[in-house]
Amino acid sequence: MTLSIRARLLLWIAGAMTILFMVFAVVVYKALSRSLLDGFDEVLLASARTISRSVERDSTRVKFEMDEHEAPEFYRSLEPDCFQLWLENGENLAGSPLVKTRGLERFAGLPDAPVFRPVRLPDGREGRAVGLLFTPKADEEAKDVIPVQKVTLVVARGTASLDATIGLIRWLLAITTGSTLVLALLLGAIAVRRGLRPLDALAARIAAVRQDDLSARVPAAQMPAEMVPVVAKLNDLLRRLEEAFRRERAFTADAAHELRTPLAGLRCTLEVASSHPRTGDDYREAITECLDVVRHMQGVVETLLALSRFESGQTTLRPEAADVRELIETGWRPLAAKAALRGITFDTHGLTYLTCMVDREVSEMIVAALLSNAAEYTNDRGHIEIAGRNTGEAVELTIANTGCSLSEADAQHVFDRFWRGDPSRTGTGIHCGLGLALVERAARTLGGSVSARIADETFTVCLALPAAQPKRHLMPRS
Amino acid sequence: MRVLVVEDYPPIRKAVAKGLREAGFAVDATGDGEEGLWYATSNDYDVVVLDLMLPGVDGLTILNRLRAEGRAAHVLILTAKDAVSDRVKGLDLGADDYLVKPFALEELLARVRALARRAYCVKNPCIEIGDLRIETDAQRVWRGSEEVRLTAREYALLEYLAMRRGEVVSRTDIWEHVYEFNSEADSNVVDVYIGYLRKKIERPHKPRLIRTLRGRGYSLGASG
């Protein structure tokens, strides 16, 4: 089973939010700590500049003079800052009280370009220092004395309070980010749940559809726009399902009716015959009647079985090339005498060299059923006309008979199971509205199709069967 | 008793009509809905055996028209549709009974007899008039301890008179309820059959059972 939409959405929201919040927190942290460090360095550099202004040189030497009050931060007793001055030759010039015990590390960049770096103060504290290489200002006498000696100054300061501030910022950021993330995920979960509520509603509606009542539909009006196409498709599916079930039920009812009626006839006839002693003729009449009923029932049962075989695709086909003229002649032979008696004329054209690739048994059944149907419904002294042609892919056969009393609109129903154009034919025996339905299913099984049209009291069935050979072999392009 | 059978499947129609005739009913039978409707609305049937799926006019329409015209005929629906909804629909439209195909002929006859009795408010299948006893289920007639052998037509006539015991029954009534539509005889035949019936059921030194009321008809009853 794949992950549910809800879990997927939650995972995505959680992942995206975590990454976003982390990036945001890191950026804020970096910016804040950089700005704090810059402020710290500025103060450090200002101290260094103050000290550097206290270094002077005269014609003979460089000297340092500074009043304690000018820079009290170096002389306080608790966690004082410290500085140290070196001459060019590395000789120690001066230093704050803290460097008296242990000196600072000497470092500097180019002249007048301060260099900052973290250091450890002589008393062991973590700190930050600036190294400055500068030329001490000269008094009036020493102005022209050359060479000019450069002085290195390193000022260091403990970073405990800076680290504490940065640490606090880090914690604050972590807590705010974390709690906001949790809150956002909670809201996200609620949003996902609410957002997916229509799906739950849909699932409940589908679950409520019962097999015996498929009339339920999902109202699309109450659904969000994204789900409207799904709901529409679902409703369409339900509609088709309902239609199929309705047809199946109607079919079962029709089949039951079609079998119960002759069964009732059989039973009644036998019961009446056996209720009193009768003459031989009476019995003979009853037996003949029963035989007719049994033949009728056998026809119905066999047709139903064949229909069910075709519909479930259980028919094994052995396609072979079949001559269409031969098929027609075989089908017409048993009907010819009776048709001639009724003055029906029979005419064929276009059947020469017409071959289709079909299962012989099934195609013979189709043609026989169509011809029998035509012969049955043609008016006395009517006409049956059969025409064939090869369209390349298929062999098209039209069977037209006169004397059709159906309306043009009836043509679409003639292949429905148990549909009868003329209900009074029910009693005639073999016609129970299955023949053409069977033809249609059988033609489809063979890979062909069948259609019907009614015009000017003529009923025309068009049967298309797979052609034996493609057109190009029969009629090469010139 | 006169019965109309409207059933489009010939084997059932023929067998039911034959069975009913042999059971002493006067039977008209048709396989066409339109014709069935005409028969049902132009004659006074005691019972109509009606198939639902008919060509032309279907059974329920015939039933509807019968009831709309106020015809009292008892209707037995005969159909292959066995869904509860079909049965309920038929009974709601005014049918009196329902029989699903295939059925036993015995049952059909029994139901038709029951409906016929109901048409005359007779519940007991055994009618006794004085020492005359008519068993309508077995179609046997007894005078005292002696069984009387009657032909189907004579029995039908006696049964009809017995159903309307004490009433004056006109020749036309008898004609309409005992003879079929296609019957070739004329109404004089009623008098002839009354004569046959009298010969068989009346006994010397016993009270007369069938009285003739001149110009009005006949009456069956144990009168002095």
Interface residues (C-beta under 8 A of the other chain):
Chain A: A253 A256 H257 R260 T261 P262 L263 A264 G265 L266 R267 C268 T269 E271 V272 S275 H276 E289 C290 D292 V293 D422 P423 S424 R425 T426 G427
Chain B: D8 Y9 P10 P11 I12 K14 A15 V16 K18 G19 E22 G31 D32 M53 L54 P55 G56 A80 K81 D82 A83 V100 K101 P102 F103 A104 L105 E106 L108
